[in-house]
Amino acid sequence: MPHYYSREPQTPLKTKTIEVCIRGHCFRFITASGVFSFGKLDRGTELLIESMFLDPRWRVLDLGCGYGAIGIVASRFVEYVVMTDINKRAVMIAKKNLKLNNVKNAEVRYGDLYEPVKGEKFNSIITNPPVHAGKDVLERIIRGAPLYLEDDGLLQIVVKTKQGAKWVKEVMEGTFSEVVELAKGSGYRVYAGKK
């Protein structure tokens, strides 16, 4: 069965443009079949965007960017954003969304998890991870994060309360010096882990 975290989605390409106003800015996003959250901004991503901690001097990694909502919103508040995804269609759509929203301080790269940013460091890694890809992928995201974070860098992650939020928090507590819950609502929790 094809998933939005497949390299090459097999579903025929359909697109739908949506308008979203969040954190004091309005955006237009092209969404696509075979890319997570077709036709809408899903509630988990929305909660993460509303509560994510950002600083004007930061370089941010949007890991598993999908059509690019997290990274594009973050680009309004930080110095630079790198967005990555394993899904080639997501990468294509996210690049279109950068242009559509006139974003100059962000780029999209293709590849698996941290592969496209080898040797780089970020002030924050922000992700709505592909929970359905399995716990091993989630664990690779969490445990791998400190290697790509500056000192005091943050991993910010959203997860469905009933789809392993407790487990995610435990893995984060074993990986980071401090873990806090930034937000909860609509069946989701947003955690930040400090290196």
Wavefront OBJ file of the C-alpha trace (Angstrom):
o trace
v 0.000 0.000 0.000
v 1.473 3.404 -0.929
v 2.080 5.879 1.886
v 2.878 9.579 1.995
v 6.365 8.581 3.219
v 7.037 6.503 0.062
v 9.791 7.871 -2.202
v 7.540 7.750 -5.277
v 3.786 8.035 -4.534
v 1.792 5.831 -6.919
v -1.493 7.709 -6.579
v -2.414 9.894 -9.580
v -1.438 13.516 -8.929
v -4.306 15.756 -7.863
v -3.736 19.173 -6.318
v -5.854 21.515 -4.253
v -4.815 24.979 -3.073
v -5.802 26.020 0.437
v -5.554 29.310 2.336
v -4.410 29.323 5.939
v -4.023 32.252 8.351
v -1.868 31.325 11.337
v 0.493 33.159 13.728
v -0.563 36.503 12.288
v 0.232 35.675 8.642
v -1.817 34.294 5.748
v -0.451 31.652 3.400
v -1.526 29.754 0.306
v -0.485 26.124 0.045
v -0.771 23.733 -2.857
v -1.601 20.330 -1.371
v -1.310 17.097 -3.352
v -2.560 13.535 -3.375
v 0.123 11.162 -2.116
v 1.440 13.898 0.215
v 0.384 14.053 3.879
v -2.820 15.992 4.641
v -4.243 16.518 1.150
v -6.662 19.459 0.957
v -6.214 20.722 4.505
v -3.867 21.744 7.284
v -4.150 18.826 9.684
v -4.837 19.597 13.335
v -1.520 18.225 14.626
v 0.501 20.413 12.254
v -1.673 23.406 13.147
v -1.082 22.880 16.880
v 2.664 22.504 16.280
v 2.805 25.696 14.181
v 0.784 27.656 16.753
v 2.998 26.563 19.654
v 6.478 26.096 18.128
v 9.211 28.185 19.703
v 11.151 30.300 17.184
v 13.935 32.877 17.367
v 14.870 35.432 14.664
v 18.534 34.293 14.642
v 17.775 30.602 14.169
v 18.446 28.081 11.434
v 15.590 25.574 11.472
v 15.160 22.100 9.960
v 11.623 21.088 8.953
v 12.081 17.315 8.883
v 9.566 15.445 6.716
v 8.177 18.730 5.425
v 5.318 17.376 3.283
v 3.894 20.276 1.287
v 5.859 22.681 3.491
v 3.459 24.323 5.963
v 5.744 24.160 9.031
v 8.883 25.400 7.286
v 7.109 28.131 5.340
v 5.416 29.544 8.444
v 8.713 29.276 10.378
v 10.504 31.193 7.597
v 8.579 34.334 8.604
v 10.128 34.208 12.092
v 13.651 32.776 11.718
v 16.811 33.457 9.720
v 16.816 30.338 7.534
v 14.885 27.090 7.045
v 15.925 23.816 5.425
v 13.004 21.524 4.571
v 13.506 17.824 3.781
v 11.300 14.943 2.686
v 11.730 11.408 1.336
v 8.627 11.833 -0.850
v 9.645 13.250 -4.255
v 6.166 14.642 -4.848
v 6.245 16.421 -1.464
v 9.600 17.996 -2.385
v 8.210 19.203 -5.723
v 5.064 20.677 -4.106
v 7.005 22.268 -1.211
v 9.288 24.017 -3.744
v 6.193 25.388 -5.520
v 4.829 26.565 -2.168
v 8.060 28.473 -1.430
v 7.516 30.426 -4.666
v 3.775 30.823 -4.071
v 4.463 32.413 -0.666
v 7.474 34.410 -1.893
v 9.826 32.742 0.601
v 13.487 33.641 0.009
v 15.092 32.295 3.195
v 14.249 28.589 2.824
v 15.111 25.636 0.603
v 13.749 22.125 0.072
v 15.981 19.044 -0.169
v 15.125 15.464 -1.089
v 16.240 12.526 1.064
v 15.619 10.219 4.007
v 15.469 11.862 7.449
v 18.826 13.546 8.236
v 20.594 12.324 5.049
v 20.191 15.661 3.172
v 21.698 17.701 6.052
v 24.771 15.585 6.928
v 27.347 17.642 8.795
v 24.977 20.584 9.384
v 23.657 21.970 12.670
v 20.375 23.706 13.463
v 18.965 25.650 16.379
v 15.742 23.676 16.098
v 14.425 20.603 14.313
v 10.651 20.789 13.932
v 8.603 17.813 12.769
v 5.197 16.239 12.482
v 6.711 12.758 12.095
v 5.272 9.909 10.000
v 3.888 7.921 12.944
v 2.556 5.221 10.592
v 6.101 4.557 9.350
v 6.671 2.815 12.698
v 8.402 3.315 16.023
v 11.863 2.627 14.585
v 11.555 5.705 12.316
v 10.315 7.835 15.234
v 13.207 6.611 17.349
v 15.721 7.451 14.583
v 14.267 10.974 14.394
v 14.451 11.543 18.167
v 17.780 9.847 18.920
v 19.415 11.293 15.800
v 18.348 14.876 16.511
v 21.160 15.877 18.953
v 23.774 15.217 16.228
v 22.159 17.958 14.126
v 21.402 20.435 16.911
v 23.526 23.281 18.215
v 24.154 23.366 21.971
v 20.825 24.222 23.637
v 19.077 23.328 20.348
v 15.480 22.098 20.422
v 13.670 19.172 18.841
v 9.993 20.197 18.543
v 7.615 17.382 17.687
v 3.870 16.756 17.565
v 2.294 13.367 18.137
v -1.235 12.037 18.581
v -1.920 11.351 22.244
v -3.324 7.894 21.420
v -0.581 7.047 18.906
v 2.381 6.824 21.223
v 2.723 10.287 22.800
v 3.734 8.739 26.132
v 6.363 6.541 24.432
v 7.705 9.502 22.390
v 8.069 11.555 25.579
v 9.967 8.695 27.266
v 12.384 8.329 24.325
v 12.901 12.101 24.350
v 13.573 12.084 28.110
v 16.264 9.464 27.504
v 17.826 11.609 24.761
v 17.525 15.255 25.880
v 18.534 17.127 29.043
v 15.060 18.621 29.380
v 11.664 17.822 27.830
v 8.608 20.066 28.093
v 5.089 19.866 26.742
v 4.516 23.009 24.658
v 0.853 22.355 23.906
v -1.940 19.826 23.924
v -5.323 19.776 22.245
v -7.526 17.978 19.704
v -5.924 14.677 20.677
v -2.336 15.857 20.063
v 0.651 16.817 22.168
v 3.599 19.007 21.205
v 6.904 18.322 22.971
v 10.201 20.178 22.945
v 13.443 18.439 23.881
v 16.473 20.588 24.738
v 19.938 19.277 23.914
l 1 2 3 4 5 6 7 8 9 10 11 12 13 14 15 16 17 18 19 20 21 22 23 24 25 26 27 28 29 30 31 32 33 34 35 36 37 38 39 40 41 42 43 44 45 46 47 48 49 50 51 52 53 54 55 56 57 58 59 60 61 62 63 64 65 66 67 68 69 70 71 72 73 74 75 76 77 78 79 80 81 82 83 84 85 86 87 88 89 90 91 92 93 94 95 96 97 98 99 100 101 102 103 104 105 106 107 108 109 110 111 112 113 114 115 116 117 118 119 120 121 122 123 124 125 126 127 128 129 130 131 132 133 134 135 136 137 138 139 140 141 142 143 144 145 146 147 148 149 150 151 152 153 154 155 156 157 158 159 160 161 162 163 164 165 166 167 168 169 170 171 172 173 174 175 176 177 178 179 180 181 182 183 184 185 186 187 188 189 190 191 192 193 194 195
